[in-house]
Amino acid sequence: MKTVPVEESVDMVLCQDITRIVPGEFKGVLFKKGHIIRQEDIESLLSVGKEHIYVWETQAGDVHENEAALRIAAAISGVNIRYDEEIKEGKALIAADNRGLLVIDSERLIATNSIEYVTIATLPNFYPVEQDMEIAGARVIPLVVPEETVATVENICGSKPILNIHPYHTLKSTIITTGNEVFKGRIEDKFGPVMRGKIAFYGGEYLGQTFCPDDKKLIAEAIIAARYKGAELIILTGGMSVDPDDLTPAAIKDSGAKVITYGAPAQPGNMLMLAYLNDTAIVGVPGCAMFFATTILDAVLPRIFGSVRLTKQDFAAMGEGGLCQRCEKCTYPRCYFCRV
């Protein structure tokens, strides 16, 4: 590159986007890369502080920022992801091609961002995304970088991209509600409508709701029966605390399911239980999910419907950010809660 005074730049071609910022009003491209400078453009360039422009003179082994951004975007983008071929202010914008769960190889993302001049900004791992949502942006800092810089990113990614979208699967889902108070008709079940709404949000196939008394054996049998009928997700409501009559956790264990966690470092939602009976996910839902719009259940369900099998370590990691601030207007998942 060589530096040219703006006053001497008429008829020259810009090799980078020129950004204009008006605080609180506008931020965007004043002139795009490739624009041929006209005499009437000089005052506009001076007004945004550009007394000089760069003219890029290609050297062997150099990669322009636009080409670098596109190559990095191509390397990191996996299934159900697309990137814009039009570079904006040096950035390649990456978006979701489908609704689903954003899954990031965090270790390799850190390795890539550790390469000098390479920057990739993304939404958090396991973020539930909608179709066409912007999920990442990739760029390099200088106007040109060595070919080796881009090649290193491509080698890190290889045939396994860093970013992927897992579409939500149409899981066959059932609800088992426990507790004598509901089973005997003393109170109306309030959990069912809430859970049906969450199943519908992810496109699950609702199989129905079963009511059980406070009987550990009957609850375990209901779990096994639901699994036998093809349920891929079993949601249990009621009986999740440590009171003597709360038998749901013990019944889940007695069903033969492998318990991943009983209790989670998240509030609201401490008493959540997750287990797997073969490939069927079994979720014991704490009572708070009937009252609060957002609980740890809302961090767990996207992963279940996105076919990501949770581990004890996943729950341990949710502790940092696991304290909900209970905002007056909930914006979840656009917050830190459970490090979505």
N, C-alpha and C positions, 0 to 999 in steps of 0.2 A: 504494500500500500504506500501511496505517497499523499502528503497533505497538500491541498489546494485551497487558497483563500476563496471564500464564497464569491467575492466580487469578480473573480477570474474563472468561475465555474460554469458560466453560461455554455450550453450545448454539451456539457459533460454528463455522464450517466452516474446516478447514485448507486453505490454498491451496498447500501444498507437502508432500512426504513428509518425515517426521521419522525420522532414522536413529539406530539404536542400535548402539554398538560396544562389545564386550567383548574387550579385547586377547587375541589368541590363541585366542578361542573363537567369536565371532559378530560378523558385520556384516550388518545388514539393516534393513528398514523396521519401525519401531515403530508408526507410524500413517501411513496413506496419505493422499495429497491427497484432499480431499472428506470426510474423517472428521469427524463432528460430535463436538466435545469434550464429554465427560461429566465429572461431578464426580470419579468414580473415576480419571480419566485425569490429573488434575492432578499427583499425586505422581510418576507415570511420566515426565511431561514435565519436571518439575523434576530428576529423577534423571539425565536426559541433558543437563542444562545449559540447558534451554529455560525461561527465566524470562519470556520474551515470545514471542508468535507474531505472524505477519503476517496481516493480513486484506487480501486483494487487492481493490482498488477499480478496476475497469476504466476505463482512460482511452483516448480515441481515439488510434489509432496505436500502441498497445502490443500486444505478443504475449507470452502467458504462456510460461514455459519449456517446458512440456509440448508445446504446439502448435508452438513453435519447433523443438524436437527432432524431432518427427514430420515437419515440413516439410523440415528439413535432411536427414533420413534418406531421405525420398522423392526428394529432388533428387540425392543422390549415389549412390543404389543403381541398378545397371544389371541386366544379364541374369543370370539364375540366382541372384538375391539377393532376400532378403525382410527386412522389418524388423517388429519387434513393435509392435503398436498400443498395447500396455500399457506406459506409461512407468514405469521403475524408478529411483527416486531422481533424477529429472530427466533420465535418459538414455534414448535410443532405441537399443535393441540390434539389431544388423544381423547376419544369419546367411547361410550358404551354402545355397542350395536344391538344389545339385548338388555332387557330387564333382568336383574339377578344380583349375585354377590361378587363384589370385587375381591379377588384373592391375589395377594402380592407375595413374591418371594423376597421377604424383607432383608435377608442376609445378602442376597445378590444386588438388591437395590442399594444398600449401603456401600457395597463394594464398587458399584458403578458410580455413585455420587462421590466416592473418594478419589476418582480419577481427576486430575487437575483440569479445570475449566468445564467439566461436564456437570450439568445440573438437571435433575429430573424431580419435579414436584408432583405428588400424587395425593389423592384422597387416602384416608387411613385404610389399613388392611381390614378385610371383612366388612367393608362398607356396602350397605344395600343401595344399589343404583337403579335408576330408571333408564329406559332407552334414550339415547342421544345425550345423556348427561356427560359433561366434561369430567374426566377422571384423572387426567395427568397433562403435564406440559413438559416438553424437553427442549433444551437449548444448550449452546456452549457460550462462554462469556466473551472471548475475543471475536473479531470479525472473521478471522481464519484460525484454524488449528491444524496441527500436523495430522497427516493421514493415520499415523500410529495411534493417536488419541481415539479416533472413531473406531478403528479396527479393534482396539482393546475392549471397547463396549460390546462390539459384535461377538468377540471371542467369549466374553463372560456369559452372554446370553446363549450363544450357540443355537441349538435347535429347541431350547426350552426358554421361551420368553418369560420375562419377569412379571408381567401383568396378564391376568386372565379374568374373564367374567364367567362364573358358574350360573347358568340359568336356573331358576327355581323349578324344582320337579313337582309334578302333580301327585304329591304323596297322599295315599289313602289314610285318612285321619279320623280318629274317634276320640270321644270324650268319656271318661269314667268319673262320675261325681260320687264322692263318698260322704257319709255322715247321716246319722239317724234323723237329725232334724229336717233334712231334705227328703230322705227316703220315706219317712213317715208323714210327710206333708205338713210339718209344723211351720216350716218357712218355705218361701218360694226360692227356687234355684236362681241365683243371679250370675253365676259363673258361666253357664252355657252360652248365652248370647255373646258375651265378651270373647270367649274362646272361638266360637264359630266365626266371629268377625275376623279374628287373626288368621284362622285357617283360610278363609276366603281371600284375604289380602294377598296371600302367597300362592293362590290358585290351587289349594289342596282339595282333594275329593273327600267330602264329608260323609262318613259312614253312619253317623248317629251317636246318641248319647245313652250311656247305661248308668243307672243309679244303684248304689250299693249301700247297705247299712254298715255300721261300725263293726265289721267282722273281717278280720285279717284274711281268713281262708277264702271267703267269698270275693274279696277284692282281688286277691291273687288269681283266683279262677277267672274272674272277669278279664284280667290282663291277658291271661293265656288264651282265653276264648277270642278276644279281639285280635290277637296275633294270628290265631288259627284262621280267622275270617279274612286275613290279608292286610290288616292294619300295618302301615309303615311308620305311623306316628300315633302314639297313645298319650293323650294329655289327661292327667289325673288332677282333679280339683277337690279340695277339702282334706282335712286330716293331716296337714303337713307340719304342724308344730310339734312340740315335745310334751304336750298334755297326755295324760293316760289314755284318753279315748281316741287320740290321733294315731291311727294304725297304718296310714298309707305308706310311709317309708318302709316299714317292716314288710308290708304286703308286696311291695315292688321287689324287695330282696328275695322274698319267698317264691316269687314267680320264676326264679331262675335267671333273672336279668343281671348283667354285670353293672354294678354301680360305679359311675365315674366320679360323682360327687354328691354329697348331701350337705348342703350349706355352701354358700358362695360369698366372696368378699364384695358384695354389692348391696347398696341400700337405695331404694327398696328392692327386696328380693332375696334376703339372706337365706331363707329356708328352702330355696329351690333344690330339687333333686333331678339328676340326669342319669339315666341308665340305658343300656342297650340289651335287648333280647334278640340275639343274632344281629340282624340288620335293622330291627325295629327300634326306633328311638322312643324312650319312655320318659316323659317329663312330669315330675310332681311339682305343681304350681303353687307357690305360697299365696296366702289369702290376700296379700297386698295387691295382687294383679287384678283383683276385682274392683279395687278402689282407685289406684293410680293409673294414669294413662300410659306411663312408661315404667317398666321394671326390667330386671335382668332377663326376663323371659323374652323381651324384645331384642336383646342382643344374641340370644340363643337360637330363636326360630329362623332367622335368615340363614344361619349356618346349616341348620338341619335341612331346610328346604333346598339349600344350595349344595347338598351332599358333601358337606365338610364334617367329618367325625370329630367331635370335640374330645379333648383330653383334660385331665386334672390340671395340667400346666396352663391350658387355655384359661381356665377359671382363675387360677392364681394370678395370671397377668391382668385380669380385669380389675383387680383391687386398686391399681393406680388409675384413678378416674372412676372408681366404682361408687363414689358418693354423689348421688343426684342432688342438684341444687333446687329441684322442684320449682322451676321457673313459673311465673304466672302464666306465660304462654309457652307450652312445650314445643321445642323445635327439633326434638330428637328425629333423626340421628345426627343433626348438625350441631353436635356438642361433644364433649369429651366422655360422656357417660359410658362406662365399661369399655372404653378405648375401641369403639366400633371400627 
